[in-house]
Amino acid sequence: MTSFKQTLLQETSSPQKSRRADALAFVRYLRISLMDDEDLERRYDAAIKKIRDTA
């Protein structure tokens, strides 16, 4: 039986090089859109802190 991870790797390994960035962006979009509000807020706060520390 093929695991989800194996299937995902198979499906994403075949796009043309020019489409790989699109596939990666879509996967990241899905990951963010499936987060709960608390996790999303925590990541936002951490990103803002990092930006302020850098500035």
C-alpha positions in Angstrom: 0.0 0.0 0.0 1.3 3.4 -0.9 1.4 6.0 1.8 0.2 9.5 1.4 3.7 10.8 1.6 4.9 8.5 -1.2 1.9 9.5 -3.4 2.5 13.2 -2.8 6.2 12.8 -3.6 5.4 10.9 -6.8 2.8 13.5 -7.9 5.1 16.4 -7.2 8.3 15.0 -8.7 7.0 15.0 -12.2 6.1 18.6 -13.0 8.3 20.5 -15.4 11.0 22.6 -13.8 9.1 25.8 -14.7 6.0 24.5 -12.7 7.8 23.3 -9.6 7.6 26.7 -7.9 3.9 26.8 -8.5 3.5 23.3 -7.0 5.5 24.3 -3.9 3.5 27.6 -3.5 0.3 25.6 -3.7 1.4 23.1 -1.1 2.4 26.0 1.2 -0.9 27.7 0.6 -2.8 24.6 1.6 -0.7 24.2 4.8 -1.4 27.7 5.8 -5.1 27.6 4.9 -5.5 24.5 7.0 -4.0 25.9 10.2 -6.2 26.8 13.1 -6.5 30.5 14.0 -4.3 30.1 17.1 -1.4 28.6 15.1 -1.7 31.2 12.4 -1.7 34.0 14.9 1.4 32.6 16.6 3.2 32.4 13.3 2.2 35.9 12.4 3.4 37.3 15.7 6.7 35.5 15.3 7.2 36.9 11.8 6.4 40.4 13.0 8.9 40.0 15.9 11.6 38.8 13.5 11.0 41.7 11.1 11.2 44.2 14.0 14.3 42.6 15.4 15.9 42.8 11.9 15.0 46.4 11.4 
